[in-house]
Amino acid sequence: MSSKLVHVAIAILYRDNQFLLQLRDNIPTIVYPGHWAFFGGHIEPGETPEDAVKRELIEEIGYSPPTVSFFGDYPDPNVLRHVFHAPLTVELEDLVLGEGWDMGLLTPDEIRLGKRYSEKAEQVRPLGSPHQRILLDFIEKGKVMV
């Protein structure tokens, strides 16, 4: 593996005490294939993490949140996740999934369990472990009412 730390910007999107996640494509060559995870992605050269997360949300689901707020940085040995949060102010059916297998609003109980059923996959799929940890931190810190 590369010793160069990869920087990504990801978004916790929430509405009605639920959290929007994507079911990543089930491709073995990607990180967390077939797992529920945040929308977001790599930060381009010269781009700020905040600009990156806004760009990624438009690219991946056609959504531009009214505001995004910084939640925290989550470092792993190979990746630094810059985490932002924002309200989801549109209905799920108003989003256009441009990347991933499925998307859904997960409840705090599903997040604690670490898995959720996907109608498109027709099976229960796991949450990516760092994504679950970040969401549990977010819920615990009382950022939204659950």
N, C-alpha and C positions, 0 to 999 in steps of 0.2 A: 504494500500500500504506500501511497505517497505520504511524505512527511509534511507536505504543505496542507495547512488547515483550510478547509473549505468553509466559506461563510454563506449561510442561507438566511433568508427572511421568511418567517411563517406567521400565519394569522389565526388567532382564536376568534372565530365569528360566532356570535350567540344571539338567540332570540327565544323568548318564552321558556327560559331556563333550560334550553337545549343548545348543543354545540354542533356546528356544521363541520363535518369531516368528509374527506374523499376516500373512497376505496381505491387504493393504488392499483394500477394494472398488474396482472399476475405474470410478470415477465421476470425470470430468474436473474437477469443481469442488472436490475435496478435495486436500490436500497428499499427494504421492507416491501417486497412484492406481495400483492394480495392482502395488504394490511390497511386498516383505517388509519389515516394520518391527516395532518393539517394541509391546507392549501398554502402554497408559497414555493420558493425555489431559490436558486443561486442568485447571488448579488453580482451584477455586471461590473466590470472595471469602471471606476469613477462614479458609481451609483451609491447613494446612501441606503442603509437598510430600510428606512421608511419608504423611500421611492421604489425600492425593489419589491416590497410587499404589496404596494398599491398596483404596480405593473403586473405582478404575478396574478393578483386577484382578477384583474381585467382579462388577462390572457386565459386563465383557467376556468373562470365561471362568469365572465362578463359583468362583474360587480365592482363598483367603486364606492366604498363606504364613505359616509359623510365625514367621519373622523377616524383616525387610527391612533392608538396610544401604546407607548412602549410598556411591555410587561417585564421583560428581563432577558438576560443572555444565558443560554444553556450550553456549556462546552462539553464535548466528548473528545476522545483522542483524535478523531479525524474531522470533526465538523463543529462549527460554532453556530448555534441556532439563535438568531435575533428574533425574539417573540414579541408580536404586537397583538392587540385585541381591539375589536370593533363590533358594534351592533350590526346584526343582519337586519336591514330595514325593508327587505323585499320578501315575497313568498318564495319558497323553494322552487316552485314551477316557473318562476320568472328568471331563474339562473340557467345558463347554458353551460353544461359540462364540456369543457374543451380539453380536459386531460383527466385520465383516470377511468376506472371501471364503473363506479357508482358514486353517489354522494348521499348523505343523509344527516338528519338532525339527531344526535345522540343524547340520551338522558344522562344525568349524573350516575344513575344506577348502572347503565350500560358501560359507562366509563370506568366505574369501580370494578365491574366484572371483567373488563378488558376485552370485550367481544360484542359483536352485533350482527344480526342477520341482514343480508343484502338480498333484495328481491332480484336484482340483475344477476348476481352470482348464484342465487338460489342455495345459499349456504351461510352458516355463521362464519364470520371472518374475524381475526384478532386485531386489536389495536396495536400499533407500533409502540414498543415499550417507552421510548422517550416522549412520545406524544401523550400517552396515558399519564406519565409522571408530571408533565407540564400542566395538563388539564386538572389533575388532582391538586397541584399547587395553586392553580388559579381559583378553583372552587374553595379550597381551604382558606385562601386569603380574602374570601368574600367579595371578589370583584363583581360577581353577579349574584342575585338572589336565587338560591336553589332549594 
